[in-house]
Amino acid sequence: MADNKLIVQQVVNEVWNTADEGKVAQFYGDDFVFHTEGGAVQQGPESIREWLRATHGAFPDISYQIGAIYGEDDKVAFRYTVAGNQTGDFRGLPPTGKTVHLTGHMILHLRDGKIVEGHGYWDTLGLLQQIGLVPPMGPPRA
């Protein structure tokens, strides 16, 4: 369990924060499957490489920090914060020059020291509000 948590911390630091596509195969299994917040499924290590290119292309200074991490058997769950300045297109959204601060949660399944499945959620609404595409929500009306 401690080893799996260490592997996840390494992934965040050595892959997510650096966009080092060369290390993806070291940490992700060939049969990797990721279940996104919108219900889509991404498969294989190449999906991680594509995600790295998309996020680092839009937010070159993106930085992930693990706030809490928990492990049990072959599963690791963690809460993270992410910050970055949007200077490139992101999923069809034009660059805004704005800095975003988001939170997210991830649950990962590891086998033989590699991530083989993931479920992830991050604050998409907060992202859209911070880059100005959705107005911030006001207080509830009486």
Helices and strands as residue ranges (DSSP letters): H 2-11, I 12-16, G 21-23, H 24-27, E 28-35, E 41-43, H 45-58, E 63-72, E 75-85, E 99-111, E 114-122, H 124-130
